[in-house]
Amino acid sequence: MSGNVTSLFRSTAAHSPSMAALARESGEAAGAGPVDFCIPCNPYFPTPAMFDEMAGRLRDIITYYPSSADTITAELCSLLQLPPQCVAMGNGSTELITWIDHLLVRESLAVPVPTFGRWTDQPMETGKRVDMFPLQEAGGFALDLARYAEFVRARGTRAVVVCNPNNPDGGYLHKQALVQFMDAMADRDLVVIDESFLEFADAEAEPSVVQDAMLRPNVVVLRSLGKNFGLHGIRFGYLVANPALAGRVRAMLPKWNLNSFAEHVVFMLRDHGPEYAQSLHQVRRDRLEMAAQLSALPGLTVYPSQGNFLFVRLPVGAEGTAVRDRMLTEHRVLVRECGNKIGSSSRFLRLVVRPQADVRRLVSGLEQVLYGAGRGAAVPGPATGTGYSSGTAAVDRLMYETNGSGMRAITAQTAGAGAPGLAAAPSPGTGTGTGVPLPAAVPVAVPVAPAAATVPGPPPVPQPVPGPQPAPYPGPVPVPHPAPAPQPVPAPVPAPAAAAGYPPPVGPTPPGVPARGGLTAAQVRGTNGLESVPATGWPNAVGMGRAG
């Protein structure tokens, strides 16, 4: 298997290979795979008793049709105390991202990077302009909402995405700041708040903005069920928005887009609220302990996270693909190397939070791979092997050198050099740990938002972020009480008129054409588009899963 590991990862573009693919490649029996620090799954839920119950009903589950999506959605909404007309359930959050792109994103989308790959790749595949706002390594990859808002206005972007917590770094934004940002973006076509990992956050008691989203005409909140329920393979998630937006997506979904496993799990949840809350509580505790153990490794930087994963920077001289391959082949530990995430590099790993017995195996393997026999020894130079990237250097170059002018500047540069395509030059900060410089804004007059909607000014740039320190152990997990009956949904608030000076809306952009001076998918990947290049009780919705 060792000779095919890198090629197997390369063939999956912006993601990791599935566990099924790894099992086929290795010839291992079911359940005999590596310890998984790659797939961000809840290791404590469902409980063994719940798996036994599902196994006992397996024949009926896979033999018969499920109920309609409306029936399954109604049950989920009853659990979460959400109005069904404000919810659309999908066959995984990726299906919902696809429909959001097709139905609600017109010509451009702003996305902080690095982040979940479908938020950058999906709109590029349909010919949209993707304005990428680079998160700075020097600032711990924290998203400055005030600067992000300025970037959106300067670029004239019509749709905006914020992931909270962000994947892969786990960065968290407080609810009040997000609500203010949503108000500041009230003149945009769409604001998406991706809360796929929010169940694992404990920074505040009620972190979700779902209740605020239902009152606004242009906000969609995306939520995953597979991640926090530990059931990625079932493929189910949901979005929350005002009835008009949710209805547009729901109307396009097939009547049976949810499978029988999804139905069975949703109808099981009512009886397992305490176990679910306990599982989240345990993941949060494990996150603190795992971060402390990893931070003790010489030269390894661990970034603060509110997800069920930790973003780590390898010591100088260590190369992520070689570390990943050796961890898998020598120690049977699967890790997520992030060189194929736009805005990241092969120096970073995303490590899923797991029980302490597994973490000890991870730390022991990393010690041997990074430092050899003697812990604390100098880290060896970059290992031989096939490093790769799916366009990070190209994106950094385009953003840094063209100052937002996009295709015209690149065309002039390549014409002057006589090159048929775009060569991916080294990105600013690559290998030095300084991060990608924020591109200068396009010279466009940026209006001042009203005081009530102004996002607070940017805080001072933080110093290099040390590993998180263990926090006091949370108290006992309370048994959830029944939530109050859902209140009537307020009528959608009409979208406010755009203030003078904002860029006027424009029509859709044909597929493959850069919108308003932006980049096509081929350009982002570093090509001219003419040749193929491999791309490298139950908790309610407001305090869902709060466990102390």
Secondary structure, 3 states (H helix, E strand, C coil): CHHHHHHHHHCCCCCCCCHHHHHHHHCCCCCCCCEEECCCCCCCCCCHHHHHHHHHCHHHHHHCCCCCHHHHHHHHHHHHCCCHHHEEEECCHHHHHHHHHHHHCCCEEEEEECCCCHHHHHHHHCCCEEEEEECCHHHCCCCCHHHHHHHHHHHCCCEEEEECCCCCCCCCCCHHHHHHHHHHCCCCCEEEEECCCHHHCCCCCCCCCHHHHCCCCCEEEEEECCCCCCCHHHCCEEEEECHHHHHHHHHHCCCCCCCHHHHHHHHHHHHCHHHHHHHHHHHHHHHHHHHHHHHCCCCCEECCCCCCEEEEECCCCCCHHHHHHHHHHHHCEEEEECCCCCCCCCCEEEEECCCHHHHHHHHHHHHHHHHCCCCCCCCCCCCCCCCCCCCHHHHHHHHHHHCCCCHHHHHHHHHHHCCCCCCCCCCCCCCCCCCCCCCCCCCCCCCCCCHHHCCCCCCCCCCCCCCCCCCCCCCCCCCCCCCCCCCCCCCCCCCCCCCCCCCCCCCCCCCCCCHHHCCCHHHHCCCCCCCCCCCCCCCCCCCCCCCC
